[in-house]
Amino acid sequence: MNKNVQIPTELFYNLLKYFYTEEPTEELYKEIKISLKNKLDQMVKHDLYTQFKTANSIQEREEARQKYLNKIGINDNFRW
């Protein structure tokens, strides 16, 4: 199954600059790396939330909810 991923325009332009310039800079590399990490984190959070909402059993739903809350950084003291 092939899915498409949307990325911010700035990240797209930075990727083009990095791969199509003669000498890509270290600063540009770091920006791209941070942007891609943020995008991956967003995708993981979305997938965990989807698992939580579509779980078949109460146990699966709770496990997915806990994983999602851990990923987004909700402290155990604030959970119900």
Rosetta blueprint (number, residue, H / E / L):
1 M L
2 N L
3 K L
4 N L
5 V L
6 Q L
7 I L
8 P L
9 T H
10 E H
11 L H
12 F H
13 Y H
14 N H
15 L H
16 L H
17 K H
18 Y H
19 F H
20 Y H
21 T L
22 E L
23 E L
24 P L
25 T L
26 E H
27 E H
28 L H
29 Y H
30 K H
31 E H
32 I H
33 K H
34 I H
35 S H
36 L H
37 K H
38 N H
39 K H
40 L H
41 D H
42 Q H
43 M H
44 V H
45 K H
46 H H
47 D H
48 L H
49 Y H
50 T H
51 Q H
52 F H
53 K H
54 T H
55 A L
56 N L
57 S L
58 I H
59 Q H
60 E H
61 R H
62 E H
63 E H
64 A H
65 R H
66 Q H
67 K H
68 Y H
69 L H
70 N H
71 K H
72 I H
73 G L
74 I L
75 N L
76 D H
77 N H
78 F H
79 R L
80 W L
